[in-house]
């Protein structure tokens, strides 16, 4: 480990930049003026700014990751033209290493930046003098929630991951078994739910963590761990005690993605007036004219470069002749050159004029992490499981979501579990849930291009780790077995 020790002496800035495994103290200089662990957080106001920085870091890393690796990898989107003008992201669905690495599938450093910030906040909170107890509990809850959520993404993407709970730690940390990481995730979410209130001011609705958000993410965690009994109980808490409700007017469904709607549980806020704009996220890859006019990155200016749901999937989700209010809301035809059989994802077309549409540097739509319809369908999945085995109740919750869309109600026929899974794919299209759904339900080989029979045990669902991260760790970090 001599190289590592030498690196520690000569290159703390390198560790700051790479954030490979355990994270040095990291604060956003635009949020906190003196970004050092020793003096950046000395007052309650400093804690507020540090928590805001953690949200900002999460907003930077998640939109690309959840769309490319949660939707495109699930074969839910592909290039408009599969023979020419094909976007490189399309190849993510083939589960080959080069397109995965080239599209950020091997880089976890952004997640650890969020975790380092949360660690620093959690370490500093007990040292603050004259701290209002309500504000203290909220900050403790938010930092714990964000750390738990971030580790949940890490483990679902890469499996065993390094786990660091210290703000200042520059030692190489090996990958921790998933079971131990999940124990910590559950602890963090329990701390969050114990300290957060059900709701806060209207301006913070859904974009700051609440008790209901902690319940919702833990419900997903337990479902992922195949504890459907525990997951169903938490879904019930969200639905009955979380102060959320579905938007019932199907003409107003886009309000969900404008953000802070009555059914939003947790989402990433984007506001052009606050300079919360980023280029080449889900919006830019799926929307063309009239929303974007620039062609510099192969999107926006010409529909031929955009990512769209495959025609066969569209037919499966929205059969001809069947009413479904989501068809005209989730999807849109952006120009006369667009074939009616190839509509685009329109959930994120709620763009405003404050941004720069010529450079695609605008996105006023919020990125939804979880909302009430998601939790209703997760509850249906849990109720339909052999563990809970209450199929009649599962159908009730499935039909609540279908009824909102004015879609035909399900009575019987086929597999109830598969029907719920398809409903989730339809309802949550473009929200980064589908790949996780397939892995959780062990249906990946049925619905994606990862078709080998032993995909789960072999780890084909896990992402590769960038070789740079492995070598920078002095090979303490090891590659996932499937990609060796």
MISEKOL-656283 format. One record per residue (C-alpha): x, y, z. Coordinates in steps of 0.001 Angstrom, whole numbers, padded with zeros to 6 digits, always signed. Layout:
<sites>
XYZ;...
</sites>
This chain:
<sites>
+000000+000000+000000;+003046+002363-000348;+001563+003931-003441;-001608+004697-001575;+000233+006282+001326;+002262+008383-001069;-000945+009389-002794;-002456+010455+000497;+000460+012785+001178;+000723+014218-002321;-002807+014210-003578;-005697+015119-001280;-007079+017181-004112;-007095+014086-006291;-009153+012285-003682;-011535+015230-003564;-011943+015113-007338;-012336+011385-007798;-014384+010520-004698;-013799+006887-005422;-014546+004942-002305;-014450+006787+001011;-014964+010499+000554;-012947+013417+001839;-014892+016346+003158;-016724+017825+000184;-018814+020975+000191;-020135+022954-002707;-018250+026311-002678;-021304+028001-004172;-023306+026967-001124;-020736+027254+001659;-017998+029836+001268;-015285+028096+003307;-015447+024422+002322;-013451+022658+005014;-014679+020135+007521;-013121+022069+010356;-014878+025374+009924;-017580+025148+007273;-020374+024106+009635;-020460+026080+012841;-024043+027320+013047;-027543+026087+012330;-027577+028270+009205;-024441+026488+008007;-026194+023150+008471;-029098+024354+006312;-026676+025311+003543;-024815+022023+003839;-028039+020030+003562;-028985+022111+000510;-025625+021174-000997;-026395+017482-000485;-029646+017890-002412;-027717+019725-005129;-025180+016915-005438;-027995+014366-005701;-029689+016468-008362;-026446+016436-010345;-025912+012662-010342;-029377+011090-010491;-031208+012307-013629;-028796+010693-016080;-028249+007572-014015;-031888+006720-013372;-032967+007279-016969;-030071+005566-018748;-029657+002703-016292;-033223+002452-015028;-035117+002897-018308;-032841+002541-021337;-031077-000512-019890;-034511-002088-019431;-035113-001817-023195;-037847+000752-022570;-036290+003356-024909;-034356+003092-028138;-033280+005363-030965;-035984+006633-033304;-034098+005038-036202;-032294+001846-035287;-030285+001649-038505;-028969+005225-038796;-028617+008237-036500;-028592+005782-033624;-027799+007357-030288;-024982+005602-028391;-027213+005221-025323;-029339+002692-027216;-026619+000055-026825;-026929+000185-023040;-029843-002251-023377;-027524-004899-024866;-025692-005087-021517;-022237-004902-023074;-019434-003293-021162;-018322-000536-023545;-021636+001333-023874;-022278+000898-020144;-018922+002434-019232;-019154+005125-021905;-022502+006260-020515;-021496+006503-016860;-022426+002975-015847;-019054+002339-014231;-018695+005547-012240;-020107+005788-008729;-018130+008863-007645;-021110+011242-007833;-023030+009107-005347;-020146+009192-002894;-020042+012959-003136;-023610+013007-001809;-022680+010544+000942;-019611+012545+001995;-021770+015638+002360;-024355+013779+004428;-021627+012278+006625;-020232+015730+007306;-023650+017121+008217;-024392+014206+010539;-021031+014610+012284;-021403+018350+012751;-025028+018516+013956;-024202+017415+017555;-021572+020168+017809;-023908+023070+016997;-024765+025316+019954;-028213+026863+020527;-029786+024656+017887;-033581+024795+017639;-034711+021229+018277;-037265+021123+015467;-034704+022384+012949;-032090+019998+014321;-034387+017000+013923;-035260+017989+010379;-031599+018323+009372;-030761+015010+011035;-033668+013367+009212;-032854+014873+005828;-029169+013956+005905;-030003+010405+007035;-032657+010088+004319;-030344+011299+001559;-027543+008988+002671;-029866+005982+002861;-031398+006736-000541;-027975+007189-002121;-026662+003890-000771;-029845+002231-002031;-029047+003369-005563;-025444+002250-005179;-026316-001276-004067;-028965-001720-006747;-026494-000654-009404;-023253-002297-008213;-024141-004759-005440;-021399-004847-002801;-020099-001291-002410;-017686+000531-000094;-019537+001902+002918;-018145+004969+004616;-019955+006749+007443;-017194+009220+008245;-016847+012667+006704;-013046+012678+006799;-011612+009320+005797;-008973+008986+003095;-008151+005321+003577;-009004+002821+000896;-012177+000965+001804;-013056-002418+000287;-016523-003298-000899;-018956-004192+001863;-021362-007159+001471;-024774-005941+000372;-026508-007319+003455;-024491-005026+005723;-025078-002026+003475;-028812-002707+003552;-028734-002863+007341;-027291+000660+007336;-029782+001857+004719;-032668+000695+006911;-031125+002377+009962;-030768+005661+008066;-034350+005542+006839;-035596+004734+010344;-033727+007762+011692;-035265+009832+008914;-038833+008681+009556;-038419+009239+013302;-037220+012833+012869;-039041+014176+009824;-042553+015596+009774;-045252+014366+007355;-045188+017660+005463;-043553+021066+005396;-044286+024341+003620;-045799+024384+000133;-042496+025541-001331;-040752+022467+000045;-043494+019992-000891;-041998+016757-002235;-038601+018330-002938;-037400+017977+000660;-037519+014704+002545;-040519+013946+004747;-041645+011073+006950;-043701+009734+004020;-040670+009824+001724;-038658+007785+004222;-041490+005252+004487;-041775+005057+000688;-038076+004442+000076;-037936+001870+002868;-040962+000138+001319;-038910-000183-001870;-035901-001402+000105;-037920-004142+001799;-039520-005197-001487;-036043-005390-003025;-035031-007645-000139;-038144-009770-000790;-039751-008737+002501;-043140-008076+000946;-044944-008245+004280;-042916-005352+005659;-043092-003472+002374;-046889-003698+002238;-047222-002280+005742;-045041+000699+004870;-046984+001283+001662;-050116+001386+003793;-048501+004025+006031;-047603+006173+003027;-051070+005904+001519;-053063+006478+004695;-050793+008755+006719;-048592+010493+004175;-051027+013244+003133;-050825+012407-000592;-053587+012005-003173;-053797+011157-006853;-054443+013845-009422;-057775+012573-010718;-058231+014927-013669;-056391+013193-016515;-056022+016510-018350;-053879+017740-015462;-051428+014843-015194;-048491+016946-016378;-048705+018785-013059;-046957+015750-011588;-043830+016590-013575;-044016+020329-013199;-043425+019274-009606;-044685+019651-006051;-048026+018095-006921;-050429+016487-004481;-049146+013016-005373;-045446+013825-005255;-043591+012044-002428;-039978+012809-003277;-038582+014457-006384;-035573+016436-007562;-036412+020091-008006;-035382+022020-011120;-035992+025742-011462;-034389+027761-014239;-034811+030993-012259;-032512+029471-009618;-030047+028314-012315;-030953+024692-011613;-030451+023679-015239;-028447+020862-016763;-027848+019759-020311;-028420+016350-021893;-030584+014695-019273;-033754+012694-019865;-035568+015763-021212;-032989+016518-023890;-032783+012923-025031;-036523+012490-025478;-037861+015857-026675;-037366+017564-030029;-039006+020567-031608;-040609+022818-030518;-039027+022398-027104;-035405+022309-028243;-033809+023631-031406;-030114+022883-030879;-028574+019869-032654;-025088+019964-031159;-025383+016800-029091;-027386+014783-031598;-030725+015510-029989;-033381+018119-029893;-033028+019675-033302;-033908+016571-035272;-036302+013846-034210;-034111+011200-035803;-031766+011286-032818;-034309+011034-030042;-034928+008090-027730;-038467+006715-027891;-040365+003720-026504;-040113+000830-029008;-043240+000348-031181;-043908-003143-029804;-043809-001814-026254;-046192+001019-027116;-048666-001486-028540;-048357-003640-025434;-048887-000727-023065;-051587+001049-025022;-053475-001430-027249;-055392+000082-030147;-058969+000926-029301;-058509+000944-025525;-059013+004169-023598;-056142+005321-021392;-055655+008952-020426;-051927+008443-020043;-051402+007732-023731;-051864+011348-024798;-050198+012725-021660;-047137+010526-021277;-046532+010612-025060;-046518+013357-027640;-045960+013900-031353;-043589+016826-031567;-043706+017675-035267;-045327+016826-038571;-042250+014766-039460;-042877+012373-036606;-044648+009151-037453;-047812+008632-035371;-046532+005148-034552;-043433+006660-032938;-044453+009244-030360;-041978+010673-027891;-041943+010719-024105;-043809+013890-023184;-043805+013781-019396;-041021+016335-019220;-042290+018800-021804;-043269+021311-019118;-040374+023609-019973;-040392+027316-019205;-038904+030363-020916;-036264+031258-018333;-033749+028752-019678;-031752+028602-022889;-033577+026301-025290;-031066+026884-028100;-028346+025150-026083;-030737+022645-024448;-029650+024061-021101;-033120+024089-019594;-035240+021657-017664;-038006+022930-015457;-039660+019553-015086;-038862+017782-011830;-037348+014312-011753;-039685+012023-009826;-038030+009576-007433;-041279+008266-005985;-044943+009322-006027;-048230+007982-004772;-049078+005916-007874;-045706+004170-007543;-046436+003213-003945;-049988+002082-004774;-048631-000281-007413;-045805-001437-005159;-048456-002271-002585;-050390-004218-005222;-047201-006138-006038;-046668-006968-002367;-050297-008031-001881;-050101-010285-004948;-046930-011985-003715;-047058-015523-002349;-045708-014115+000912;-048743-011880+001526;-051209-013652-000807;-054106-011202-000857;-054854-011063-004595;-058269-009414-004243;-056692-006497-002383;-053910-006363-004956;-056497-005952-007725;-058132-003136-005771;-054926-001100-005681;-054050-001930-009270;-057458-000688-010362;-057181+002550-008388;-054302+003530-010646;-056039+002270-013779;-059257+004082-012854;-057392+007389-012527;-056310+006955-016157;-059864+006005-017229;-058394+002670-018352;-060323-000604-018403;-060321-002186-014956;-058640-005530-014422;-060890-008375-013304;-059028-011587-014095;-056951-013353-016705;-053265-013913-017202;-050772-013456-014421;-051748-010857-011835;-048080-010259-010989;-047217-009650-014656;-050245-007379-015046;-049061-005256-012120;-045536-005177-013544;-046818-003963-016911;-048925-001345-015145;-045829-000081-013362;-043964+000078-016668;-046823+002046-018189;-047471+004381-015256;-043803+005047-014441;-042480+005251-018005;-039351+007390-018070;-039074+007634-014269;-036161+005217-013889;-038059+002381-012187;-038379-000350-014810;-034975-002035-014614;-035200-002187-010824;-038714-003669-011139;-037428-006462-013392;-034570-007348-011061;-036730-007201-007929;-039380-009491-009450;-036744-011687-011147;-038369-010991-014543;-035335-009401-016222;-034782-012240-018706;-038426-012064-019781;-038678-008347-020488;-035177-007085-021332;-032258-008007-023582;-030479-009678-020658;-031836-013117-021447;-029486-015679-019918;-031198-018088-017559;-028774-017491-014648;-028662-013697-015011;-029351-013090-011312;-026917-015550-009758;-024186-014620-012252;-024654-010915-011524;-025496-009894-015095;-027819-007252-013653;-024981-005501-011833;-022976-002748-013479;-019247-002987-014156;-016883-000787-012153;-014654+001582-014074;-011088+000278-014136;-009839+003721-013152;-011693+003452-009853;-010248+000000-009277;-006651+001015-009986;-006913+004280-008046;-007922+002247-004995;-004743+000220-005181;-006965-002691-006267;-008700-002775-002889;-011848-002311-004978;-012530-005415-007053;-014528-005864-010248;-017966-007480-010263;-017568-011154-011143;-019751-011035-014275;-017477-008367-015811;-014123-009948-014916;
</sites>
